[in-house]
Each structure stands twice: as structure tokens, then as C-alpha cells.
Amino acid sequence: RFTHELFTRQDAKRMLDRVAEDNPRAVEDLVPKLLPLATVQRVLQNLLRERVPIRDGVVIVESLSEGAAVTRNSILLTEFVRQALRRSVVKPFLTPDGNLPALVVDTAIERTIEQSVEHQDLVSHCNLAPQNVRFILDAVKAAAARHGNSFILVTSPGARYFLRQILENQYPGISVISHGEIPAGAKVVALGTLGSAE
């Protein structure tokens, strides 16, 4: 749970060195040409914070290189990498027959979050009004009364990171996955809608 706090820049360098043993060009092209090591470290910390395995270093490095052509924002890059790692992200939550039982976030909540996000060059901020945060937390509290404190929420890629941020202190057992992270063959089985009269 706290690995991300312990993951240092040296750890990020060691991981890149491991990838470079078999794929030296991929790492040379990424650091420092496209991204500084500090940004790579932040992305890896973001992944670990949500317990996403970072063993597949080649996919991480390649997706960071692709994403860096568009942005150097560590939050947007994290979402880009999560989509590249979609099978690893979703696998722990799938039933044996490939279903993903989840609550789907109401589009009004997604829109409210997305409209409150401000993307800057290196980082993004969510300036959600306190009453909107309260509404979301109340909706999750009602869902937790029905489904327990460990369930999956599926939401839009633009809202995912920030919804998780809102929930992580009070509801660390809730996983938030974006539609873009669901691999082919996995079927979302909707348990209800978060934020509507569920």
C-alpha cells in the first residue's frame, strides 16, 4: 500500500537499467531526450500507488515514449501507461469467465470532474467545488452500504485519476478503472450507476 512512498529516483533508474539490458535504444530515446528521470519516477509512483504492477518495463518505457510526444504531464502520462498495461490493470478484478463486475459512474459526475480539471505542462489539478466532492462521497457511501468497501468503479479516462484521488483516503479499497483500460474480451457487468438513483 505504501510502496509508492518508498520508490526513489534510484529505484526508477534501476528499473530503466534493467529494461536497457535488452532494449537499450528504448531507454536511450526516453531519458533524458524525451522525459527527465524525475517524471518517469512520478509516473511509476502513480502506478504503484494504485497497486498496478510495474514489472513490464518494456511496455512502460515504450508507452512513455509515445505519450511524451504529446505531453510531459506526469498525470496524463500515467493514464497513457495504464491503458498500455490494461491487461495487468484489470486482471485482478476479472471473474473466471472474463467479466468485470463494477459500478458505472454517472456521466454527470464524470462531466463535473472533467470540467474542473486544469492541465498544465507538468501536472494537472482538479478544482472541484466542495459541494460536488460531498455529493460524490455521499454517493460512494451509499454504494458502500450496498456493496461493501471494496468494489470497482468504471469511469471516463478524463475523470479516472481525479475520482480516485477524491476517494483514496476514505475508501482505499475502491478501485477506479477507465473505459479505456478494459481489454478486449473483458465484459463489464454493471452492478448499478454511481450518482444516479441507483
C-alpha atoms as a printed R data frame, in Angstrom:
    type eleno elety resid chain resno       x       y       z
1   ATOM     1    CA   ARG     A     1   0.000   0.000   0.000
2   ATOM     2    CA   PHE     A     2   2.843   2.425   0.708
3   ATOM     3    CA   THR     A     3   5.376   1.251  -1.900
4   ATOM     4    CA   HIS     A     4   4.913   4.460  -3.887
5   ATOM     5    CA   GLU     A     5   6.210   6.498  -0.936
6   ATOM     6    CA   LEU     A     6   9.377   4.403  -0.761
7   ATOM     7    CA   PHE     A     7  10.041   4.310  -4.520
8   ATOM     8    CA   THR     A     8  13.041   6.580  -5.061
9   ATOM     9    CA   ARG     A     9  14.616   8.100  -8.142
10  ATOM    10    CA   GLN     A    10  17.376   5.494  -7.765
11  ATOM    11    CA   ASP     A    11  14.711   2.750  -7.925
12  ATOM    12    CA   ALA     A    12  13.389   4.285 -11.150
13  ATOM    13    CA   LYS     A    13  16.935   4.362 -12.559
14  ATOM    14    CA   ARG     A    14  17.462   0.688 -11.605
15  ATOM    15    CA   MET     A    15  14.250  -0.264 -13.390
16  ATOM    16    CA   LEU     A    16  15.318   1.608 -16.535
17  ATOM    17    CA   ASP     A    17  18.752  -0.069 -16.353
18  ATOM    18    CA   ARG     A    18  17.029  -3.482 -16.299
19  ATOM    19    CA   VAL     A    19  14.971  -2.594 -19.386
20  ATOM    20    CA   ALA     A    20  18.118  -1.235 -21.091
21  ATOM    21    CA   GLU     A    21  19.858  -4.614 -20.800
22  ATOM    22    CA   ASP     A    22  17.614  -5.976 -23.582
23  ATOM    23    CA   ASN     A    23  16.252  -2.733 -25.052
24  ATOM    24    CA   PRO     A    24  19.000  -0.103 -24.750
25  ATOM    25    CA   ARG     A    25  17.625   2.049 -27.572
26  ATOM    26    CA   ALA     A    26  14.153   2.340 -25.984
27  ATOM    27    CA   VAL     A    27  15.637   3.747 -22.764
28  ATOM    28    CA   GLU     A    28  18.172   5.992 -24.566
29  ATOM    29    CA   ASP     A    29  15.350   7.512 -26.614
30  ATOM    30    CA   LEU     A    30  13.248   8.174 -23.497
31  ATOM    31    CA   VAL     A    31  15.602   9.520 -20.773
32  ATOM    32    CA   PRO     A    32  16.691  12.264 -20.922
33  ATOM    33    CA   LYS     A    33  15.786  13.030 -24.569
34  ATOM    34    CA   LEU     A    34  12.003  12.984 -24.089
35  ATOM    35    CA   LEU     A    35  11.467  12.931 -20.324
36  ATOM    36    CA   PRO     A    36  13.585  13.632 -17.244
37  ATOM    37    CA   LEU     A    37  14.098  10.754 -14.806
38  ATOM    38    CA   ALA     A    38  12.008  12.651 -12.209
39  ATOM    39    CA   THR     A    39   8.917  12.438 -14.452
40  ATOM    40    CA   VAL     A    40   9.436   8.712 -15.051
41  ATOM    41    CA   GLN     A    41   9.726   8.250 -11.284
42  ATOM    42    CA   ARG     A    42   6.446  10.154 -10.700
43  ATOM    43    CA   VAL     A    43   4.613   8.001 -13.257
44  ATOM    44    CA   LEU     A    44   5.930   4.802 -11.641
45  ATOM    45    CA   GLN     A    45   4.919   6.112  -8.202
46  ATOM    46    CA   ASN     A    46   1.419   6.865  -9.522
47  ATOM    47    CA   LEU     A    47   1.138   3.294 -10.827
48  ATOM    48    CA   LEU     A    48   2.369   1.773  -7.561
49  ATOM    49    CA   ARG     A    49   0.017   3.998  -5.563
50  ATOM    50    CA   GLU     A    50  -2.885   2.118  -7.169
51  ATOM    51    CA   ARG     A    51  -1.111  -1.248  -6.983
52  ATOM    52    CA   VAL     A    52  -0.515  -1.535 -10.718
53  ATOM    53    CA   PRO     A    53   2.416  -3.922 -11.305
54  ATOM    54    CA   ILE     A    54   5.415  -2.257 -12.954
55  ATOM    55    CA   ARG     A    55   7.186  -5.491 -13.952
56  ATOM    56    CA   ASP     A    56   6.529  -4.952 -17.668
57  ATOM    57    CA   GLY     A    57   9.207  -2.303 -18.025
58  ATOM    58    CA   VAL     A    58   9.381  -2.511 -21.821
59  ATOM    59    CA   VAL     A    59   5.691  -1.657 -22.270
60  ATOM    60    CA   ILE     A    60   6.021   1.152 -19.715
61  ATOM    61    CA   VAL     A    61   9.071   2.652 -21.448
62  ATOM    62    CA   GLU     A    62   7.548   2.354 -24.933
63  ATOM    63    CA   SER     A    63   4.208   3.870 -23.883
64  ATOM    64    CA   LEU     A    64   6.016   6.714 -22.070
65  ATOM    65    CA   SER     A    65   7.931   7.443 -25.278
66  ATOM    66    CA   GLU     A    66   4.678   7.561 -27.252
67  ATOM    67    CA   GLY     A    67   2.945   9.692 -24.625
68  ATOM    68    CA   ALA     A    68   5.889  12.086 -24.336
69  ATOM    69    CA   ALA     A    69   5.338  13.080 -27.966
70  ATOM    70    CA   VAL     A    70   2.055  14.617 -26.789
71  ATOM    71    CA   THR     A    71   2.685  15.736 -23.174
72  ATOM    72    CA   ARG     A    72   5.188  15.863 -20.322
73  ATOM    73    CA   ASN     A    73   2.394  15.981 -17.742
74  ATOM    74    CA   SER     A    74   3.020  13.083 -15.314
75  ATOM    75    CA   ILE     A    75  -0.705  12.520 -14.636
76  ATOM    76    CA   LEU     A    76  -1.633  12.317 -18.325
77  ATOM    77    CA   LEU     A    77   1.392  10.070 -18.918
78  ATOM    78    CA   THR     A    78   0.267   7.788 -16.066
79  ATOM    79    CA   GLU     A    79  -3.143   7.374 -17.694
80  ATOM    80    CA   PHE     A    80  -1.445   6.676 -21.028
81  ATOM    81    CA   VAL     A    81   0.708   3.933 -19.443
82  ATOM    82    CA   ARG     A    82  -2.265   2.434 -17.576
83  ATOM    83    CA   GLN     A    83  -4.063   1.978 -20.887
84  ATOM    84    CA   ALA     A    84  -0.993   0.284 -22.365
85  ATOM    85    CA   LEU     A    85  -0.927  -2.025 -19.304
86  ATOM    86    CA   ARG     A    86  -4.700  -2.600 -19.441
87  ATOM    87    CA   ARG     A    87  -4.493  -6.390 -19.065
88  ATOM    88    CA   SER     A    88  -2.357  -6.121 -15.903
89  ATOM    89    CA   VAL     A    89  -4.568  -3.329 -14.541
90  ATOM    90    CA   VAL     A    90  -7.860  -5.210 -14.938
91  ATOM    91    CA   LYS     A    91  -6.775  -8.853 -14.474
92  ATOM    92    CA   PRO     A    92  -7.060  -8.909 -10.631
93  ATOM    93    CA   PHE     A    93 -10.730  -7.865 -10.875
94  ATOM    94    CA   LEU     A    94 -11.958 -10.274 -13.562
95  ATOM    95    CA   THR     A    95 -14.164 -13.243 -12.744
96  ATOM    96    CA   PRO     A    96 -13.042 -16.640 -14.160
97  ATOM    97    CA   ASP     A    97 -15.352 -16.148 -17.174
98  ATOM    98    CA   GLY     A    98 -13.808 -12.764 -18.031
99  ATOM    99    CA   ASN     A    99 -16.474 -10.490 -16.548
100 ATOM   100    CA   LEU     A   100 -15.753  -7.261 -14.679
101 ATOM   101    CA   PRO     A   101 -18.476  -6.616 -12.089
102 ATOM   102    CA   ALA     A   102 -18.471  -2.868 -11.470
103 ATOM   103    CA   LEU     A   103 -20.486   0.227 -10.729
104 ATOM   104    CA   VAL     A   104 -20.561   2.642 -13.658
105 ATOM   105    CA   VAL     A   105 -20.073   6.319 -12.791
106 ATOM   106    CA   ASP     A   106 -22.913   8.571 -13.911
107 ATOM   107    CA   THR     A   107 -21.974  10.784 -16.864
108 ATOM   108    CA   ALA     A   108 -23.000  13.918 -14.925
109 ATOM   109    CA   ILE     A   109 -20.328  13.176 -12.280
110 ATOM   110    CA   GLU     A   110 -17.741  12.445 -14.982
111 ATOM   111    CA   ARG     A   111 -18.523  15.733 -16.727
112 ATOM   112    CA   THR     A   112 -18.371  17.711 -13.472
113 ATOM   113    CA   ILE     A   113 -14.922  16.292 -12.662
114 ATOM   114    CA   GLU     A   114 -13.564  16.730 -16.196
115 ATOM   115    CA   GLN     A   115 -14.732  20.360 -16.354
116 ATOM   116    CA   SER     A   116 -12.951  21.143 -13.069
117 ATOM   117    CA   VAL     A   117  -9.562  19.781 -14.202
118 ATOM   118    CA   GLU     A   118  -6.831  22.190 -15.225
119 ATOM   119    CA   HIS     A   119  -3.975  20.618 -17.210
120 ATOM   120    CA   GLN     A   120  -0.606  22.340 -17.018
121 ATOM   121    CA   ASP     A   121   2.689  21.419 -18.678
122 ATOM   122    CA   LEU     A   122   3.923  19.067 -15.963
123 ATOM   123    CA   VAL     A   123   0.920  18.362 -13.745
124 ATOM   124    CA   SER     A   124  -2.891  18.623 -13.554
125 ATOM   125    CA   HIS     A   125  -5.126  19.953 -10.800
126 ATOM   126    CA   CYS     A   126  -8.770  19.257 -10.023
127 ATOM   127    CA   ASN     A   127 -10.563  22.299  -8.602
128 ATOM   128    CA   LEU     A   128 -13.828  20.600  -7.736
129 ATOM   129    CA   ALA     A   129 -16.266  22.654  -5.650
130 ATOM   130    CA   PRO     A   130 -16.664  21.314  -2.072
131 ATOM   131    CA   GLN     A   131 -20.373  20.576  -2.605
132 ATOM   132    CA   ASN     A   132 -19.517  18.408  -5.628
133 ATOM   133    CA   VAL     A   133 -16.892  16.498  -3.619
134 ATOM   134    CA   ARG     A   134 -19.502  15.979  -0.899
135 ATOM   135    CA   PHE     A   135 -22.056  14.717  -3.450
136 ATOM   136    CA   ILE     A   136 -19.545  12.178  -4.799
137 ATOM   137    CA   LEU     A   137 -18.545  10.987  -1.324
138 ATOM   138    CA   ASP     A   138 -22.221  10.640  -0.325
139 ATOM   139    CA   ALA     A   139 -22.911   8.609  -3.482
140 ATOM   140    CA   VAL     A   140 -19.945   6.339  -2.714
141 ATOM   141    CA   LYS     A   141 -21.056   5.980   0.899
142 ATOM   142    CA   ALA     A   142 -24.499   4.834  -0.307
143 ATOM   143    CA   ALA     A   143 -22.847   2.395  -2.752
144 ATOM   144    CA   ALA     A   144 -20.567   1.061   0.001
145 ATOM   145    CA   ALA     A   145 -23.634   0.366   2.157
146 ATOM   146    CA   ARG     A   146 -24.875  -1.952  -0.624
147 ATOM   147    CA   HIS     A   147 -21.633  -3.403  -1.980
148 ATOM   148    CA   GLY     A   148 -19.121  -3.179   0.901
149 ATOM   149    CA   ASN     A   149 -15.954  -1.089   0.935
150 ATOM   150    CA   SER     A   150 -14.179  -2.958  -1.891
151 ATOM   151    CA   PHE     A   151 -15.702  -2.600  -5.327
152 ATOM   152    CA   ILE     A   152 -14.795  -1.332  -8.767
153 ATOM   153    CA   LEU     A   153 -15.886   1.916 -10.365
154 ATOM   154    CA   VAL     A   154 -15.687   2.349 -14.145
155 ATOM   155    CA   THR     A   155 -15.486   5.902 -15.421
156 ATOM   156    CA   SER     A   156 -14.167   8.044 -18.289
157 ATOM   157    CA   PRO     A   157 -10.398   8.337 -18.866
158 ATOM   158    CA   GLY     A   158 -10.559  12.080 -18.172
159 ATOM   159    CA   ALA     A   159 -12.176  11.658 -14.744
160 ATOM   160    CA   ARG     A   160 -10.486   8.457 -13.542
161 ATOM   161    CA   TYR     A   161  -7.334   9.778 -11.837
162 ATOM   162    CA   PHE     A   162  -9.157  12.587 -10.046
163 ATOM   163    CA   LEU     A   163 -12.072  10.449  -8.876
164 ATOM   164    CA   ARG     A   164  -9.550   8.021  -7.384
165 ATOM   165    CA   GLN     A   165  -7.811  10.965  -5.693
166 ATOM   166    CA   ILE     A   166 -11.099  12.089  -4.117
167 ATOM   167    CA   LEU     A   167 -11.794   8.591  -2.760
168 ATOM   168    CA   GLU     A   168  -8.395   7.220  -1.771
169 ATOM   169    CA   ASN     A   169  -8.247   8.463   1.843
170 ATOM   170    CA   GLN     A   170 -11.758   7.421   2.894
171 ATOM   171    CA   TYR     A   171 -12.193   4.444   0.547
172 ATOM   172    CA   PRO     A   172  -8.772   2.878  -0.179
173 ATOM   173    CA   GLY     A   173 -10.425  -0.436  -1.136
174 ATOM   174    CA   ILE     A   174 -12.306   1.034  -4.101
175 ATOM   175    CA   SER     A   175 -10.575   0.613  -7.460
176 ATOM   176    CA   VAL     A   176 -11.272   3.124 -10.218
177 ATOM   177    CA   ILE     A   177 -10.801   1.937 -13.801
178 ATOM   178    CA   SER     A   178 -11.384   3.866 -17.012
179 ATOM   179    CA   HIS     A   179 -13.299   2.594 -20.026
180 ATOM   180    CA   GLY     A   180 -10.009   2.866 -21.943
181 ATOM   181    CA   GLU     A   181  -8.346   0.325 -19.631
182 ATOM   182    CA   ILE     A   182 -10.787  -2.508 -20.251
183 ATOM   183    CA   PRO     A   183  -9.115  -5.041 -22.581
184 ATOM   184    CA   ALA     A   184 -10.847  -6.752 -25.480
185 ATOM   185    CA   GLY     A   185 -12.684  -9.819 -24.271
186 ATOM   186    CA   ALA     A   186 -13.463  -8.403 -20.807
187 ATOM   187    CA   LYS     A   187 -17.135  -7.590 -20.305
188 ATOM   188    CA   VAL     A   188 -18.305  -5.007 -17.792
189 ATOM   189    CA   VAL     A   189 -21.240  -6.325 -15.779
190 ATOM   190    CA   ALA     A   190 -22.901  -3.194 -14.383
191 ATOM   191    CA   LEU     A   191 -23.959  -3.540 -10.742
192 ATOM   192    CA   GLY     A   192 -25.602  -0.118 -10.897
193 ATOM   193    CA   THR     A   193 -24.781   3.511 -11.573
194 ATOM   194    CA   LEU     A   194 -22.902   5.689  -9.093
195 ATOM   195    CA   GLY     A   195 -24.537   9.081  -8.694
196 ATOM   196    CA   SER     A   196 -27.985   8.346 -10.050
197 ATOM   197    CA   ALA     A   197 -30.916   6.924  -8.122
198 ATOM   198    CA   GLU     A   198 -29.001   3.666  -8.018
